[in-house]
């Protein structure tokens, strides 16, 4: 199972900003700073959970979604 999380990041050009990432519920795999749009990241989490995506494929699935 996957969940999203909120974090504050810092960028030299734009300063601080709030962004969302995805992690496994047990915290073994974490991807930071996926999007500043909470609803978008929540949608990705819902897809990962609905299709019971393996953590082995988590990075590739998220990358494919971001590239589409």
N, C-alpha and C positions, 0 to 999 in steps of 0.2 A: 504494500500500500504506500501511497505517496501523499505528501501534503505540501502546501506552499507556505512560505514564510516571508516576512517583511524585514528589510534591513536598510540601514542608512549607509550610503557609499559617498566617497569623496573623489572628485575629479579636478585636476588642476585648472582646466579650462572653464568648467561650468559650476564648480563648487560642489556643495553637498546636494544630494538628491535621495529620494526614497525609491527603492526598487524591490522587486519580488523574485524569489528563487524557489527551487523545488528540491525537496529532500525525501528520502525514504523515511517512513515512520520510525524506524529504529536508528536513524541518523548515520547509517553506514555509507550513504552516497548523497552528496550535496552538490547542487549546481547553483551558483550565486548569480545575481544580476541578469536575470533572463529578460525582464521587461519592467518598465515603470507602470504598466497597465495591469492592475490587480485582476480584473475580469479575464484578461487574456491568459494569464498564468493559471488562474483557477480553472479555466476551460482545459488547458493542457493536463492539469492534475486529474480532472474528471475523466479525460480520455485514457490516461495511463491506468487509472484505477478500474475503469469500466472494462478495458480489454486485458486487465491483469498483466500488464507489460512487465517483462523480466527486467531486473535492474541491469543486466548485462547489455540491454538494448536502450536503456534510458537516455544516454547521451545522444545516440544516433536518432532516436525518435524526436527528441526535442530539437535537434539541429534541423531535421527534415521539416518540422513544423515552422521553425523560424525562417527557413529558406523558401517556403511556399508562398 
